[in-house]
Amino acid sequence: MKLSTRIRTSRVRAGLSQAELAEALGVSRSAVGNWESARGGVHPSSERLAELALATGVSYEWLATGRGTPMTPSDGIPAADAEFVDD
C-alpha cells in the first residue's frame, strides 16, 4: 500500500475530513489532498507523519513504512503488573 493510501485510510478510519485533519495538523486542506493524491510526489515530513499518526490513532511505523499493524498498541503491561527483578 502506498503512503498516500495509508494517509487516506488513517484519516477515513479516524472519521476526519481533509479539512479537519488539516486543522488538527496546522496545514492547509490542499496539503492533505496532495499527500493523499494517487499521483504521489508530495510527502509529509517524518515529523508531520508522527503528528498525523497521533491525530488519526494509527502507529507511526505502519503509516511511514507500511510494516506492522495500523493500530497503535494499547495492550501494554501496566507498571503495577510488571515484574521486578532483584539484581
C-alpha positions as CSV (number, residue, x, y, z in Angstrom):
1,M,0.0,0.0,0.0
2,K,1.3,3.4,-1.0
3,L,1.9,6.2,1.6
4,S,-0.8,8.2,0.0
5,T,-3.3,5.4,0.5
6,R,-2.2,4.8,4.2
7,I,-2.7,8.5,4.9
8,R,-6.2,8.5,3.4
9,T,-7.0,5.2,5.1
10,S,-5.9,6.5,8.5
11,R,-7.9,9.7,8.0
12,V,-11.1,7.9,7.0
13,R,-10.8,5.4,9.9
14,A,-10.5,8.3,12.3
15,G,-13.7,9.8,10.8
16,L,-12.0,13.1,9.8
17,S,-12.4,15.1,6.6
18,Q,-9.4,16.5,4.9
19,A,-10.2,19.9,6.3
20,E,-10.5,18.6,9.9
21,L,-7.2,16.7,9.6
22,A,-5.5,19.8,8.1
23,E,-6.8,21.9,11.0
24,A,-5.5,19.4,13.6
25,L,-2.1,19.5,11.9
26,G,-1.9,23.2,11.2
27,V,-1.7,22.8,7.5
28,S,-3.9,23.6,4.6
29,R,-6.6,21.3,3.3
30,S,-4.8,21.2,-0.1
31,A,-1.7,19.9,1.7
32,V,-3.6,16.9,3.0
33,G,-5.1,16.4,-0.5
34,N,-1.7,16.4,-2.1
35,W,-0.4,13.8,0.4
36,E,-3.4,11.6,-0.5
37,S,-3.1,12.1,-4.2
38,A,-2.7,8.9,-6.2
39,R,-0.2,10.7,-8.4
40,G,2.2,10.9,-5.5
41,G,5.3,13.0,-5.4
42,V,4.3,15.1,-2.4
43,H,5.0,13.6,1.0
44,P,4.8,15.0,4.5
45,S,8.0,15.2,6.6
46,S,8.7,12.5,9.1
47,E,7.8,15.0,11.9
48,R,4.5,15.7,10.2
49,L,3.9,11.9,9.8
50,A,4.3,11.5,13.5
51,E,1.7,14.2,14.2
52,L,-0.6,12.6,11.6
53,A,-0.2,9.2,13.3
54,L,-1.2,10.7,16.6
55,A,-4.1,12.7,15.2
56,T,-5.6,9.6,13.5
57,G,-4.7,7.0,16.1
58,V,-2.5,4.8,13.9
59,S,1.0,3.5,14.5
60,Y,3.8,5.6,13.2
61,E,5.7,2.6,11.8
62,W,2.7,1.5,9.8
63,L,1.9,5.0,8.5
64,A,5.6,5.7,7.5
65,T,6.6,2.2,6.1
66,G,3.5,0.0,5.8
67,R,5.0,-2.5,8.1
68,G,3.3,-3.7,11.3
69,T,-0.2,-3.1,12.2
70,P,-2.2,0.1,11.6
71,M,-3.5,0.3,15.2
72,T,-1.4,1.7,18.0
73,P,-0.6,-0.8,20.6
74,S,-2.9,-0.3,23.6
75,D,-2.3,-3.6,25.4
76,G,0.9,-2.6,27.2
77,I,1.7,-4.0,30.6
78,P,0.6,-1.6,33.3
79,A,3.5,-0.6,35.6
80,A,1.7,-2.1,38.6
81,D,1.6,-5.6,36.9
82,A,5.3,-5.5,35.7
83,E,7.7,-8.0,37.3
84,F,10.5,-6.7,39.5
85,V,13.9,-8.4,39.3
86,D,16.4,-8.1,42.1
87,D,20.0,-7.6,40.9
